[in-house]
C-alpha cells in the first residue's frame, strides 16, 4: 500500500488550492455565484469541470482518485460550498454519463462547452414522489418516428434555473422494472422545456436549484444515452462518481473549518488560558480530526477501486455515509466551539453547518447508504 502522493499530484493540489482561493476572493456578485457565468468560466479555467473528462475534449483525463483530490482542494479553498457542489453535480451527474455513454456527435457538441464552463448542465432525476425510490419515476417517454416524446416534471434539479442542457431519466418500458428507464440529454431551448425559478433553501445558496417540466418534449434518438432501458445502470454509474468524488469537496470543507477552529481555540482565552487547553475543547477537536481522516481513507479507497475497474458500490456507499455524517457532526461541533460567534455569519461557521446538512440527503440519504451496504453484504 502506498499512502503518499507523487510530486506531480501534490503540485497539482497546491496549484489548484492557490488558484481557487484567488478566484473565490476575486469573485463578488450580488447574485449567488452559481448563477453567474463568470463563476462557471472561472471553474473552467481551473480545470475542475473537466478533471475526469478526456483530454481530446479539453479535459484533464484524470482518474477518480486524482479528480477527488482536486475537488478536495476546491472545497478547502472556496467557502462558497454551493458552487463546489454545483460544479460536482455538473461534472459527475451530467458530463461523465455523456462522456461514457453518449454518441460521438453528442460528445463532440457538448463536452467542450461543459468543460470550459460555457455550458452548464443540470441532472433532472428526482421527482415529487420518486426521491430515494428512483425506480418509480412517473415521468415517461413514448416512442415516435425518429425519437421520443418526454412528459415529466422534475424537482430539486441542481443548476436547473441556469442550465443549458439537462440529463433526465424517465420511464420508457414500465413492465421492465429496473431496465425500464432511459436517459436522455435535452437542450434547455427544446420545445416543451419549462424551467422554474430558484428554490429557497437552507444552504448551498451558490447552487441554484429548481423544477423542470418536460411537456410533450421531442428528443431525437441521438440524444439517448446508451440504449433505451439502460437508464438505471447509467444512473448508478454516475452515482459511483458522485458519491466518491463529489464528497471530496466536503473533506475540503472540513479541513477549512478545522483550520478555523484550531486558530480560534488557541486565541480565545477563558479563565486565564487558551480554551484549547481545556479537555472538553481539545477532545472535541480530536474527534473532528478522527472523523475527517477516517472518511478520507474510505473515500480514497472508493476512488482507487473505481480506477482499478473493481466493483465500488459498497466502497462508495461507505465513503458517502462516513463523509456526510462526519461533516455534519464536525460543523455542528465547530459552531459549539466558536460559541456565540459561531451563530453569527461573520466567521462563516454557521454557513458551513447549513451547507453540510443536505449532504446526508442528496446522492442517496444516509439510510439509503446503509441499505446499500446491507445489500452488498447480502444481509
N, C-alpha and C positions, 0 to 999 in steps of 0.2 A: 504494500500500500504506500502511496505517495501522498502526503498531506500538504506538500508545498506547491507553490505556484512558480512557473518559469519566469525568467526575467521579462519575457515578452508579455506574459499575462499580467504581471504586476505593473509594468509600464502602461499597459492599456487601461487598467483600473485607475491608476493615479492620474493619467491624462484625462480620462472622462470625468473623474471627480473634480478636477480643477476647472475644466471647461463647462461642466454642468453648473457648478457654483457660480461661475461668471455669467452664464446665460440666465439663471434664475435671479441673480442680483440685478441684472440689467433690464429684465422684462417687467414692465409695470403697465397695467391697464386697469380701467375701471370695471371691465368685464372679467369673468372667470378666464383664466389663462387657456383653459381647454377650448374656449370659443374664439380665441384669437389665432388667425392664420400664421402670424409671425412666430407664435409659440411652436406650432407644428413644423414650420420650416426650420426653426432652430433645433428641434429634436432631430430633424432630418440631417442637419449638418453635424450633429453629434454622432450620427451613425446608428443610434439605438433603434430607429424604426425599421432598419434593415439588418439588424445584428445577425439573425439566423437565416436570412434570405440569400439566394445565390448571388455571387459576385457579378455574374453576367447581367444582372438587372440593376446593379448599383449597390447591392447589399454587401455585408462583410463575410458571409459564408461561414459563420461560426456555429459550433455545436451547441447543445443545450447548456452545458456547464459554463462555457465561456460567455454565452449570452446571459445566463443568470448572473454572472459576475458583473457584467456591465449594468444590468438593472439594479443590482445591489448598490453599485456606486451612484447611480442616478437617484435611488431612493434616499441615500445618505446625503447627497449634495443638495437635493431640491426639496424645500419644505412644502412645496405645492404637490402633496401626495395625489390629489385628484388628477393632475396632469400626468404623473408617473403611471397611475392606474389606467388612464385613458390611452396612453401610448402602449401599454402592455396589452390591453384588450384589442386595440387596433392591430398589433403585430401577431399575437398568439391565437386569437379567436377568429381573425379575418384573413390577414395576409398569408399566414402559414398554410391554412387549408387551400387557399387559391394557388399557392406555390406547389403544394404537394398533390393536389387533385384537379386543378384547373386545366383546361385545354391550352395549347400553346398560344393561340391567338389571345385568349383571355389573360394569360400571364404577361404576354408582351404588352398588352394595352394598359394593364392596371399596375403591375408591380413597380415599375419605375416611379410612378407618381406616389404610390403608397410608401415607398422607401424614402423619397425626398421630403414627404410631408405636404406635397402639392395636393394630394388626395387624402381624405380622412374616411376611415371605414367604421361601420357600426355592426355589431353582432345582434341580429334580431332573432333570438331563440325563445326567450321567456314569454309566456302568455299569462293572462289573469288567472287561469285555472291550471296552468302547467308550469310549475316552477321546479321543484325537486323532481317531480314525475314528468320528465321530458318525453316519455313515450306516449303521452296523452295529448298531443298537440291537436287543437281544434282547427287550426289553420290548414287549408287544403290547397292542392293544385290539381287541376283537371287537364287531361291531355287534349291538345288541339293540333291542328296542322302546323308543323314547324316549331312547336314548343308547348308551353304550358300557360295556364291562366291561374294566378295565385289569388286567393281570398283569405286574408288573415289579419289579425290585429295583435301586435306585439307590444309588450310593455317592458320598462326598465332597459331600454336599448342604450347602452353606454356609447357616447359620442353621437347618439341619434340625431339631436337637433341640428348638428352641423355636418353630418356625414354626407359624403358624395356618393358612397356606394354602401350597400347593405349585403351582408351574408345572412340569409334567412333559411330556416328549416320548417318544412310543412309536411303534412301527411299526403302521400300520393297513392299508397296502397294500404288502406285501413285494415285489410284482412291479414296483412303480413307482420303485424306487431312491430318488433324492433327493426325489421327490414322494410318497414312501410313508409319511412320518411326519406325525403330527398332534400339536398342542399342546393340552394340557388343563389346566384350573385345578381343583384338588382341595382341598377343605377337610380339615384335619387330623382333624376329627371324623367324616369319612365312614367307613362300614363298610368294613373291609378295609385301612385305612391303619395300618401298623405303623412306628413311629419308633424308631430305635435310639439308644443312648447316645452322648454326645460322643466323638469320636476323640481320641486323644492325639497331639498334633502338635508339630513342632519350634518353630513360631512362630505368629503370628496367634492367640494364645490367647484374645483377646477376640472372636473369631468362632467360635462353636461349629459344628462340622460333624459329620455322621454319615450313617448309612444310612437309607433309607426304602424300605419294601416295600409295594407295592400288590397285595393278594391278592384277586382277583375283586372289584375295587372298581368299583361302578357310578358313572358320571358322566353327567349329563344332557347333551343336545345343546347346551343353553345354555352349557355350560362349555367348549365347543370354541372356541379362538381362531382367527379367520379361518374357513377352510373345511377340512374333512378333506383331508389331504395337503399342507397349506401349512406344516407344522411346520418343514421345513428353511429356507425363506426367512424365516420369523418368527424362528427362532433366529439366523440370520445377521444379521438386522437388530438384534437385541438385542446381538450381539457387536460390531457397529459402535459402539453406545453404550458398551458395557463397555470395549472396547479403547481408546477415546478417553478417556471421562470418568473411568472408574474409576482409570486410571493417573495422572490428575492428582493424586490423593492421594499417590502416590509421588513426584511432583515436590515436593509439600509436605514429605514426609518428608526428602527430600534437602536441601531448604532448611534444615530444622531441624537436621540433622546438620552441615551446613556451618557454621551459626552456632556450634555446639558446638566444632567442630574449630578454627575460626579463633580463638575465645576461648581454647581450651586451648593452642594452639601459641604464642600471644602471651604467655601467662602462664608456661608451662613453660620453665624455663631449664636449659640444659646447657652446659658448657664456657664459662660466663660470658656467655651470650647467650640470648635467647628462641629456641626451636627453629624458630620461623617464619622466622628469618634464614638458616637452612640451606637450600641449594638443593634438596636431596633432599626436604625437607618442603614448601617453598613450591611446587615444581613439581608435587608430588602433589596439592596443593590446587588448583592451576591446572587440572589435568586434571579434577578433580571439577567445577569450575565449567564447564569446556568441555562436559562430558557433560550436565550438567543443563540448560544453556542451549540446547544443540543439541536435546535432547529436548523442551524446552518449545516451541520453534518448530515442530517436527514435530507435536506434539500440538495446538497451537493451529490449525495449518493443517488437520489432520484434522477438527477440530470446525467450523472455518469452512466446509469443503466440505459437511459434513452440514447445516449451517444454510442453505446455498445450494441444497440439494437435489441436489447433484452426487454422482456415484459416489465412495465413500470407502473402498472395500476396500483399495486399495493404500496410501492415506494412513494408515488406522488400523493396518494391519499394520506399516508403517514406524515409526509412533509407538509402538506397543506394544513392538516389538522394541528400540527405542532406549531407552525409559524403563526397561524391566525389566532389560536388561543393564547399563544405566548405573547404576541404583540399587544393583544387586548389587555392582558393582565399587566404587562410591563408599562404601558402608557397610563393605566389606572394608578399603578404604583408611583409613576413619575408625578402625577397630579398630587398625590398624597405627600410625596417628599418635598414638593415645592410649596405645600401648604396653601394659604390663601392666594399666593401669587399664581399657583397652578390653575386656579379657577378663572384667572384673568387671561385676556387674549394676548397680552404683550409678549410673553415668552414663547408662545406657540405650543405649550404643553397640552392645553385643553384641545387645541386643534388636532394634535396628533392622536389624542384619545378618540375624538369624533371620527377621524379618518380610519382608525383601527377597527371600530365597531362593525362596519359592514364586511370586514374580511372574514368573519365567521358565518356569513350568509351567502355571498356570491361564490361562483365556481363550485357550488355544492356546499350546503350547510355543514357545520361540524357533525351533526347527526348523520348526514348522508355519508360523510367520510368514514365515520365509524361503521356504517352499514357496508360500505365498500370493503373496508378492512376485514370485517367479519365474513363477507362473501369470498374474498380471496383466500381466507383461511379455511374455507369450506365448513363453516360453522352452521 
